[in-house]
Amino acid sequence: MAAEQDPEGRAAARPLLTDLYQATMALGYWRAGRAQEAAEFELFFRRCPFGGAFALAAGLRDCVRFLRAFRLRDAGSSRPRARPAPRPAIATAHHGLSPPDVQFLASVLPPDTEPAFFEHLRALDCSGVTVRALPEGSLAFPGVPLLQVSGPLLVVQLLETPLLCLVSYASLIATNAARLRLIAGPEKRLLEMGLRRAQGPDGGLTASTYSYLGGFDGSSNVLAGQLRGVPVAGTLAHSFVTSFSGAEVPPDPMLAPAAGQGPRVDLAACVEVWLERVCAHLGLGAQEPHPGERAAFVAYALAFPRAFQGLLDTYSVRRSGLPNFLAVALALEELGYQAVGVRLDSGDLLQQAQEVRGVFRRAAAQFQVPWLASVPIAVSNNIDEEELARLAQKGSEVDLIGIGTSVVTCPRQPSLGCVYKLVAVGGQPRMKLTEDPEKQTLPGSKAAFRLLGADGSLLLDVLQLAEEPPPQAGQELRLWPRGARESCTVRPAHVEPLLRLWVQQGQLCEPLPSLAESRAFAQLSLSRLSPAHRRLEQPEQYQVALSEKLQALVNRLRALGPQ
């Protein structure tokens, strides 16, 4: 793929997509002789987004792609040789990118940095990195790692910013899309159409990808279809309609029957005949529907006779859009074609959809065209959670809802607030102690489990030290819920491990699920949430608890304090 071959067109695959302090810390680790020391970090969030009680884990496929491509480049490209940097000690590339990553780092680090450090950077890759993570589409809760990243200290430190960048927004979008799907219910089709409102091209591609994972049916984003396999959909805009005046003469107005048998018919002329009948049925004068709109519909129908859809609100839904659409749809029907839908993009969408459905039903009976009664109605126009709930209510005649700004920009909470914290180094647990209890971290290499009741209901998630034996079904466990002062006992009927090994020593351990598979898994995950946890407003918070051994370690390190 060209996008994969062009490093500047694929910024997310570049190792310098990071904060400068990662590079300054890398120099500090190297200078202290600790670059190869074994370390482990965890990536997690502290609070569920949007005031809810859950999040969906996403972005793992992008993280794996990044790790497999990670290397500070200054050789190996077939591009022309870059102009040498002022420091000859590191200007050694024969086929370097322009500018080489290592050369650029040399230009922003102190001028007396030892050349041997840059030699170390040239050899860096992720061959020593291991990643455990929640599968994409998993339910995620505060404090439970979305990713565990272990390997040489210098390398896994450098990975902090890009991994946060790749996971945080993807998970936020997937969670936002899941909320919108829960509001819409399973029957309404949801189309993401926010590319033009997104935070740049990469944000647009990420939003289209992970809104699909979160439960949307497709996207208007063609690149998301090409690169990620997201189903794409789209028809026409008001500009197409207003570009026609009605004076245009189609170069070829003739259309063959859908079955392929029989003479071709002048569609434009047939539409004019049907317009008289439609206007008489609707109680309108034949001169009222806008001729330019009708010409636009005819042009679109000639281009897409099997996928004709009308945009009804360019001039007037009742006096122009509807009669023009019906005239074209009925003319197509004579040739064996069926219109696939209409779209409304302004006004009271719920009321208009109900009125349009009523017109379709009456026209279906009047002209004896049964399928006309059930022509899908799509709506769009700055739809947020509140308007979506209104459109999804019982009795709504809306079939498809297009959402742009409210899904890609996440206006209720524009950031998930993920963090990436050191939990072990050199085999020893590490804990961040701070005056803000919420920002204290949980030390040590850990495992995570989900405890379930006999009916499959989710009880709580458990974090324990990796060295501990996993909890067993039927075994009574004493646990410490986070934020509680007292322990509790739980006897799970089922136990599920949460973190899977995806990358070991730089090698992919198993194929990643397809995006469609992750989407199906997300819907399955959401279906297992209790109504109290799935509730979008004032939900019951899901419990995450610590094992006794992990709680004891936390208490011990707190007691030691900053010594």
WONOR-V739088 format. One record per residue. N is the residue number from 1. RES is the residue in three letters. PHI is phi in degrees with one decimal (999 if undefined). BURIAL is I if it has 24 or more other ideal C-beta (glycine too) atoms within 12 Angstrom, else O. Layout:
BEGIN
N_RES_PHI_BURIAL ; N_RES_PHI_BURIAL
END
This chain:
BEGIN
1_MET_999_O ; 2_ALA_-61.8_O ; 3_ALA_-63.3_O ; 4_GLU_-74.2_O ; 5_GLN_-83.1_O ; 6_ASP_-95.8_O ; 7_PRO_-64.9_I ; 8_GLU_-78.6_O ; 9_GLY_-85.8_O ; 10_ARG_-134.0_O ; 11_ALA_-59.6_O ; 12_ALA_-66.1_I ; 13_ALA_-94.9_I ; 14_ARG_-96.0_I ; 15_PRO_-66.9_I ; 16_LEU_-84.2_I ; 17_LEU_-76.9_I ; 18_THR_-156.1_I ; 19_ASP_-91.8_O ; 20_LEU_-59.1_O ; 21_TYR_-67.0_O ; 22_GLN_-66.0_I ; 23_ALA_-70.2_I ; 24_THR_-68.0_O ; 25_MET_-66.3_I ; 26_ALA_-58.0_I ; 27_LEU_-62.9_I ; 28_GLY_-63.7_O ; 29_TYR_-61.2_I ; 30_TRP_-63.2_I ; 31_ARG_-65.5_O ; 32_ALA_-86.0_O ; 33_GLY_74.2_O ; 34_ARG_-115.3_O ; 35_ALA_-58.2_I ; 36_GLN_-96.4_O ; 37_GLU_-64.5_I ; 38_ALA_-68.0_I ; 39_ALA_-144.1_I ; 40_GLU_-138.1_I ; 41_PHE_-119.4_I ; 42_GLU_-124.1_I ; 43_LEU_-110.4_I ; 44_PHE_-154.2_I ; 45_PHE_-122.2_I ; 46_ARG_-99.0_I ; 47_ARG_-138.1_I ; 48_CYS_-67.1_I ; 49_PRO_-77.1_I ; 50_PHE_63.7_I ; 51_GLY_71.7_O ; 52_GLY_-92.2_I ; 53_ALA_-120.9_I ; 54_PHE_-153.4_I ; 55_ALA_-139.4_I ; 56_LEU_-108.5_I ; 57_ALA_-76.2_I ; 58_ALA_-153.6_I ; 59_GLY_100.6_I ; 60_LEU_-61.3_I ; 61_ARG_-62.3_I ; 62_ASP_-71.7_I ; 63_CYS_-63.4_I ; 64_VAL_-62.5_I ; 65_ARG_-59.7_I ; 66_PHE_-64.2_I ; 67_LEU_-63.2_I ; 68_ARG_-71.0_I ; 69_ALA_-97.2_I ; 70_PHE_-65.8_I ; 71_ARG_-169.7_I ; 72_LEU_-74.1_I ; 73_ARG_-88.0_I ; 74_ASP_-150.9_I ; 75_ALA_-158.8_I ; 76_GLY_99.3_O ; 77_SER_-94.5_O ; 78_SER_-89.5_O ; 79_ARG_-75.3_O ; 80_PRO_-59.4_O ; 81_ARG_-61.4_O ; 82_ALA_-73.4_I ; 83_ARG_-65.4_O ; 84_PRO_-59.2_O ; 85_ALA_-76.8_I ; 86_PRO_-62.4_O ; 87_ARG_-101.4_I ; 88_PRO_-62.0_O ; 89_ALA_-63.2_O ; 90_ILE_-118.0_I ; 91_ALA_-87.5_I ; 92_THR_-115.8_O ; 93_ALA_-70.8_I ; 94_HIS_-96.0_O ; 95_HIS_-135.2_O ; 96_GLY_-73.3_I ; 97_LEU_-69.8_I ; 98_SER_-120.3_O ; 99_PRO_-87.9_I ; 100_PRO_-62.0_I ; 101_ASP_-58.7_I ; 102_VAL_-66.3_I ; 103_GLN_-61.7_I ; 104_PHE_-67.3_I ; 105_LEU_-59.1_I ; 106_ALA_-61.2_I ; 107_SER_-77.1_O ; 108_VAL_-111.2_O ; 109_LEU_-93.1_I ; 110_PRO_-53.8_O ; 111_PRO_-64.5_O ; 112_ASP_-94.4_O ; 113_THR_-60.4_I ; 114_GLU_-65.2_O ; 115_PRO_-55.5_O ; 116_ALA_-61.9_O ; 117_PHE_-63.5_I ; 118_PHE_-71.0_I ; 119_GLU_-64.4_O ; 120_HIS_-62.4_I ; 121_LEU_-62.9_I ; 122_ARG_-60.5_I ; 123_ALA_-91.3_O ; 124_LEU_-68.9_I ; 125_ASP_-153.6_I ; 126_CYS_-105.7_I ; 127_SER_-67.5_O ; 128_GLY_-104.4_I ; 129_VAL_-97.3_I ; 130_THR_-120.5_I ; 131_VAL_-129.2_I ; 132_ARG_-110.2_I ; 133_ALA_-158.8_I ; 134_LEU_-68.3_I ; 135_PRO_-59.5_I ; 136_GLU_-60.6_I ; 137_GLY_93.7_I ; 138_SER_-72.9_I ; 139_LEU_-67.8_I ; 140_ALA_-129.6_I ; 141_PHE_-132.9_I ; 142_PRO_-56.4_I ; 143_GLY_87.1_I ; 144_VAL_-82.1_I ; 145_PRO_-62.0_I ; 146_LEU_-79.7_I ; 147_LEU_-136.4_I ; 148_GLN_-117.7_I ; 149_VAL_-122.3_I ; 150_SER_-127.8_I ; 151_GLY_156.6_I ; 152_PRO_-58.6_I ; 153_LEU_-53.3_I ; 154_LEU_-62.2_I ; 155_VAL_-69.1_I ; 156_VAL_-69.0_I ; 157_GLN_-69.1_I ; 158_LEU_-61.4_I ; 159_LEU_-79.3_I ; 160_GLU_-53.9_I ; 161_THR_-64.1_I ; 162_PRO_-62.6_I ; 163_LEU_-67.5_I ; 164_LEU_-60.6_I ; 165_CYS_-61.8_I ; 166_LEU_-77.9_I ; 167_VAL_-91.8_I ; 168_SER_-62.1_I ; 169_TYR_-70.0_I ; 170_ALA_-60.1_I ; 171_SER_-68.7_I ; 172_LEU_-63.5_I ; 173_ILE_-63.5_I ; 174_ALA_-61.2_I ; 175_THR_-68.1_I ; 176_ASN_-61.0_I ; 177_ALA_-63.5_I ; 178_ALA_-63.8_I ; 179_ARG_-61.6_I ; 180_LEU_-63.7_I ; 181_ARG_-64.4_I ; 182_LEU_-62.0_I ; 183_ILE_-68.0_I ; 184_ALA_-71.0_I ; 185_GLY_82.9_O ; 186_PRO_-77.3_O ; 187_GLU_-88.1_O ; 188_LYS_-69.8_I ; 189_ARG_-86.5_I ; 190_LEU_-116.9_I ; 191_LEU_-118.8_I ; 192_GLU_-81.4_I ; 193_MET_-140.4_I ; 194_GLY_-105.1_I ; 195_LEU_-53.5_I ; 196_ARG_-70.1_O ; 197_ARG_-105.6_I ; 198_ALA_-77.2_I ; 199_GLN_-82.6_O ; 200_GLY_86.4_O ; 201_PRO_-59.1_O ; 202_ASP_-68.6_I ; 203_GLY_-62.1_I ; 204_GLY_-64.4_I ; 205_LEU_-66.6_I ; 206_THR_-62.5_I ; 207_ALA_-63.3_I ; 208_SER_-65.0_I ; 209_THR_-65.5_I ; 210_TYR_-89.3_I ; 211_SER_-69.5_I ; 212_TYR_-65.5_I ; 213_LEU_-59.2_I ; 214_GLY_-75.8_I ; 215_GLY_132.3_I ; 216_PHE_-70.6_I ; 217_ASP_-88.1_I ; 218_GLY_178.0_I ; 219_SER_-146.0_I ; 220_SER_-83.7_I ; 221_ASN_-78.6_I ; 222_VAL_-64.8_O ; 223_LEU_-64.7_I ; 224_ALA_-64.2_I ; 225_GLY_-70.0_O ; 226_GLN_-69.1_O ; 227_LEU_-88.6_I ; 228_ARG_-117.3_I ; 229_GLY_77.6_O ; 230_VAL_-73.1_I ; 231_PRO_-60.1_I ; 232_VAL_-112.5_I ; 233_ALA_-152.0_I ; 234_GLY_170.5_I ; 235_THR_-131.6_I ; 236_LEU_-144.1_I ; 237_ALA_-111.4_O ; 238_HIS_-62.4_I ; 239_SER_-62.4_O ; 240_PHE_-63.2_O ; 241_VAL_-67.8_I ; 242_THR_-72.8_O ; 243_SER_-71.0_O ; 244_PHE_-98.6_I ; 245_SER_-102.8_O ; 246_GLY_105.6_I ; 247_ALA_-88.2_O ; 248_GLU_-69.6_O ; 249_VAL_-113.4_O ; 250_PRO_-58.8_I ; 251_PRO_-61.6_O ; 252_ASP_-146.1_O ; 253_PRO_-81.4_O ; 254_MET_-84.3_O ; 255_LEU_-133.7_I ; 256_ALA_-81.4_O ; 257_PRO_-59.2_O ; 258_ALA_-60.3_O ; 259_ALA_-76.2_O ; 260_GLY_84.6_O ; 261_GLN_-109.2_O ; 262_GLY_106.3_O ; 263_PRO_-72.3_O ; 264_ARG_-72.4_O ; 265_VAL_-122.7_I ; 266_ASP_-73.7_O ; 267_LEU_-63.9_I ; 268_ALA_-60.2_I ; 269_ALA_-67.5_O ; 270_CYS_-62.5_I ; 271_VAL_-62.7_I ; 272_GLU_-63.5_I ; 273_VAL_-65.9_O ; 274_TRP_-66.6_I ; 275_LEU_-59.5_I ; 276_GLU_-58.6_O ; 277_ARG_-67.5_I ; 278_VAL_-65.4_I ; 279_CYS_-64.7_I ; 280_ALA_-62.7_O ; 281_HIS_-65.1_I ; 282_LEU_-87.8_I ; 283_GLY_75.1_O ; 284_LEU_-115.5_I ; 285_GLY_-78.2_O ; 286_ALA_-64.4_I ; 287_GLN_-87.3_O ; 288_GLU_-71.5_I ; 289_PRO_-60.2_I ; 290_HIS_-68.3_I ; 291_PRO_-66.5_I ; 292_GLY_-66.1_I ; 293_GLU_-62.7_I ; 294_ARG_-64.6_I ; 295_ALA_-63.3_I ; 296_ALA_-65.3_I ; 297_PHE_-63.6_I ; 298_VAL_-63.8_I ; 299_ALA_-61.8_I ; 300_TYR_-69.2_I ; 301_ALA_-65.6_I ; 302_LEU_-66.1_I ; 303_ALA_-78.6_O ; 304_PHE_-133.2_I ; 305_PRO_-64.2_I ; 306_ARG_-92.5_O ; 307_ALA_-140.8_O ; 308_PHE_-74.2_I ; 309_GLN_-138.7_I ; 310_GLY_-105.9_I ; 311_LEU_-93.8_I ; 312_LEU_-90.1_I ; 313_ASP_-107.2_I ; 314_THR_-64.6_I ; 315_TYR_-117.8_I ; 316_SER_-150.1_O ; 317_VAL_-60.7_I ; 318_ARG_-75.6_I ; 319_ARG_-93.1_I ; 320_SER_-134.9_I ; 321_GLY_-59.8_I ; 322_LEU_-63.8_I ; 323_PRO_-62.2_I ; 324_ASN_-66.1_I ; 325_PHE_-62.6_I ; 326_LEU_-61.3_I ; 327_ALA_-62.1_I ; 328_VAL_-70.9_I ; 329_ALA_-62.1_I ; 330_LEU_-72.5_I ; 331_ALA_-65.1_I ; 332_LEU_-64.7_I ; 333_GLU_-62.0_I ; 334_GLU_-61.4_I ; 335_LEU_-97.5_I ; 336_GLY_92.3_O ; 337_TYR_-101.2_I ; 338_GLN_-121.8_I ; 339_ALA_-63.4_I ; 340_VAL_-100.8_I ; 341_GLY_161.2_I ; 342_VAL_-132.7_I ; 343_ARG_-131.7_I ; 344_LEU_-116.7_I ; 345_ASP_-132.6_I ; 346_SER_-162.3_O ; 347_GLY_77.9_O ; 348_ASP_-77.9_O ; 349_LEU_-65.0_I ; 350_LEU_-63.6_I ; 351_GLN_-64.4_O ; 352_GLN_-64.0_I ; 353_ALA_-61.6_I ; 354_GLN_-66.0_I ; 355_GLU_-67.4_I ; 356_VAL_-62.9_I ; 357_ARG_-60.8_I ; 358_GLY_-61.3_O ; 359_VAL_-63.4_I ; 360_PHE_-61.7_I ; 361_ARG_-64.7_O ; 362_ARG_-68.0_O ; 363_ALA_-66.7_I ; 364_ALA_-60.3_I ; 365_ALA_-72.4_O ; 366_GLN_-62.9_O ; 367_PHE_-102.2_I ; 368_GLN_55.9_O ; 369_VAL_-125.9_I ; 370_PRO_-57.2_O ; 371_TRP_-62.6_O ; 372_LEU_-62.9_I ; 373_ALA_-65.8_O ; 374_SER_-114.9_O ; 375_VAL_-57.5_I ; 376_PRO_-61.1_I ; 377_ILE_-112.6_I ; 378_ALA_-105.6_I ; 379_VAL_-133.1_I ; 380_SER_-154.6_I ; 381_ASN_126.1_I ; 382_ASN_50.6_I ; 383_ILE_-83.9_I ; 384_ASP_-110.6_I ; 385_GLU_-60.0_I ; 386_GLU_-66.6_O ; 387_GLU_-67.8_I ; 388_LEU_-62.3_I ; 389_ALA_-60.8_I ; 390_ARG_-67.2_I ; 391_LEU_-71.9_I ; 392_ALA_-91.8_I ; 393_GLN_-66.1_O ; 394_LYS_-60.5_O ; 395_GLY_95.5_O ; 396_SER_-68.1_I ; 397_GLU_-99.9_I ; 398_VAL_-80.6_I ; 399_ASP_-106.0_I ; 400_LEU_-133.6_I ; 401_ILE_-124.2_I ; 402_GLY_-96.0_I ; 403_ILE_-126.2_I ; 404_GLY_-116.1_I ; 405_THR_-53.5_I ; 406_SER_-69.2_I ; 407_VAL_-96.2_I ; 408_VAL_-82.4_I ; 409_THR_-98.3_I ; 410_CYS_46.7_I ; 411_PRO_-61.8_O ; 412_ARG_-73.7_I ; 413_GLN_-163.5_I ; 414_PRO_-77.9_O ; 415_SER_-145.8_I ; 416_LEU_-78.8_I ; 417_GLY_75.4_I ; 418_CYS_-65.4_I ; 419_VAL_-131.4_I ; 420_TYR_-133.5_I ; 421_LYS_-122.5_I ; 422_LEU_-70.8_I ; 423_VAL_-118.7_I ; 424_ALA_-157.9_I ; 425_VAL_-148.6_I ; 426_GLY_60.1_O ; 427_GLY_80.8_O ; 428_GLN_-110.2_O ; 429_PRO_-66.2_I ; 430_ARG_-128.5_I ; 431_MET_-140.0_I ; 432_LYS_-84.7_I ; 433_LEU_-101.3_O ; 434_THR_-147.3_O ; 435_GLU_-71.2_O ; 436_ASP_-96.1_O ; 437_PRO_-56.2_O ; 438_GLU_-64.3_O ; 439_LYS_-93.8_O ; 440_GLN_-69.2_I ; 441_THR_-99.9_I ; 442_LEU_-99.3_I ; 443_PRO_-82.0_I ; 444_GLY_88.5_I ; 445_SER_-71.9_I ; 446_LYS_-128.3_I ; 447_ALA_-118.4_I ; 448_ALA_-132.9_I ; 449_PHE_-137.3_I ; 450_ARG_-111.9_I ; 451_LEU_-98.6_I ; 452_LEU_-125.1_I ; 453_GLY_-82.6_O ; 454_ALA_-63.6_O ; 455_ASP_-89.4_O ; 456_GLY_86.2_O ; 457_SER_-70.1_O ; 458_LEU_-80.1_I ; 459_LEU_-92.6_I ; 460_LEU_-171.7_I ; 461_ASP_-104.0_I ; 462_VAL_-120.7_I ; 463_LEU_-107.6_I ; 464_GLN_-143.1_I ; 465_LEU_-67.5_I ; 466_ALA_-60.2_I ; 467_GLU_-76.1_O ; 468_GLU_-76.8_I ; 469_PRO_-66.3_O ; 470_PRO_-65.4_I ; 471_PRO_-63.8_I ; 472_GLN_-114.1_O ; 473_ALA_-60.2_O ; 474_GLY_85.3_O ; 475_GLN_-87.4_O ; 476_GLU_-78.2_O ; 477_LEU_-119.1_I ; 478_ARG_-99.8_O ; 479_LEU_-128.9_I ; 480_TRP_-120.1_I ; 481_PRO_-58.2_I ; 482_ARG_-63.8_I ; 483_GLY_87.3_O ; 484_ALA_-97.5_O ; 485_ARG_-93.1_O ; 486_GLU_-120.8_O ; 487_SER_-81.9_O ; 488_CYS_-140.6_O ; 489_THR_-116.6_O ; 490_VAL_-137.5_I ; 491_ARG_-123.2_O ; 492_PRO_-74.7_I ; 493_ALA_-85.4_O ; 494_HIS_-141.4_I ; 495_VAL_-131.4_I ; 496_GLU_-120.3_I ; 497_PRO_-68.2_O ; 498_LEU_-100.2_I ; 499_LEU_-96.0_I ; 500_ARG_-107.5_I ; 501_LEU_-82.6_O ; 502_TRP_-105.6_I ; 503_VAL_-129.4_I ; 504_GLN_-126.4_O ; 505_GLN_50.3_O ; 506_GLY_81.4_I ; 507_GLN_-107.5_O ; 508_LEU_-67.5_O ; 509_CYS_-83.2_O ; 510_GLU_-154.5_O ; 511_PRO_-62.9_O ; 512_LEU_-71.9_I ; 513_PRO_-60.7_O ; 514_SER_-68.4_O ; 515_LEU_-60.2_I ; 516_ALA_-63.9_O ; 517_GLU_-66.3_O ; 518_SER_-66.1_I ; 519_ARG_-63.5_I ; 520_ALA_-63.6_O ; 521_PHE_-65.8_I ; 522_ALA_-61.5_I ; 523_GLN_-66.5_I ; 524_LEU_-63.6_O ; 525_SER_-59.7_I ; 526_LEU_-63.7_I ; 527_SER_-66.7_O ; 528_ARG_-85.8_I ; 529_LEU_-69.9_I ; 530_SER_-69.6_I ; 531_PRO_-55.3_O ; 532_ALA_-66.7_O ; 533_HIS_-84.9_I ; 534_ARG_-80.7_I ; 535_ARG_-55.6_O ; 536_LEU_-85.0_I ; 537_GLU_-113.6_O ; 538_GLN_48.9_O ; 539_PRO_-76.0_O ; 540_GLU_-75.3_O ; 541_GLN_-76.7_I ; 542_TYR_-76.8_I ; 543_GLN_-87.9_I ; 544_VAL_-120.8_I ; 545_ALA_-126.1_I ; 546_LEU_-106.9_I ; 547_SER_-68.4_I ; 548_GLU_-60.2_O ; 549_LYS_-68.5_I ; 550_LEU_-67.8_I ; 551_GLN_-62.1_I ; 552_ALA_-64.2_O ; 553_LEU_-64.9_I ; 554_VAL_-58.5_I ; 555_ASN_-62.1_O ; 556_ARG_-65.4_O ; 557_LEU_-70.7_I ; 558_ARG_-63.4_O ; 559_ALA_-65.7_O ; 560_LEU_-67.7_O ; 561_GLY_64.2_O ; 562_PRO_-83.2_O ; 563_GLN_-66.1_O
END
